[in-house]
Amino acid sequence: MRMPARLTADELGDLVERLTRSSPLHADMLVADPVDAEPLPTPDVLGDVAAYRVTVHARRRPVELIVADIGDGSGDVMVLGDGARVDALAQRIGLRLQEQTDVAEFVRFWCRAAVRRMEQLVETPADFQWIPGVTTDPDLRAHAERAARLARRVVVGHPAAGAFPVEVTMLDQRTLHLRHLRVTNAGHVDEIDRVELTRDVPVPYSIP
């Protein structure tokens, strides 16, 4: 996993210009409102792709976009945000997953780039953003400790029939799930099932 370089002002302007051309849906606000970009960890298996969380500071509320700069010399950028768009990125670069470590890194990226805002991959206690009451309220602290114990690292099994079985723990608002995924060699991810581990995890709600 690597971290793309933070963009200079000129590089940010270039990225916004290319994004404006490639995404008519967001073009007006990209031109009208201030924009910044935060580099996101990007799996080595994605080659020259660099990913950014682009925030458009619109008047009503900020709008966040996950954007992939293809990096193949074409100047193309892609707005991600769901599984189909990540599939399109994988197809564009000819992604092939062969090693379990590459699959784990790709799934971490997928969980940032393809799921809803209110969903979050959690692997360790440090991944939780606790609400302030956790430090003073015994009931909240007990819920937090239980959730922290249940979080686990991404687990990738041995491949079969061109796909890897994967287990992840994810927060959906305040509910923690264990999710079983199937990840193909080409990077397509299907959720096979999910098991509720605990509710009332004391973290802030996310605005959809």
Buried (B, 14 or more C-beta within 10 A) or exposed (E): BEEBEEBEEEEBEBBBBBBBEBBEEBEEBBEEBEBBBEBBEBBEBBEEBBBBBBBBEBEEEEBEBBBBBBBEEEBBBBBBBEBEBBBEBBEBBEBEBEEBEBBBBBBBBBBBBBBEEEBBBBBEEEEBEBBEEBEEBEEBBEBBEBBBEBBBEBBBEEBEEEBBBBBBBBBBBBBBBBBBBBBBBBBBBEBEEBEEBBEBBBBEEBEE
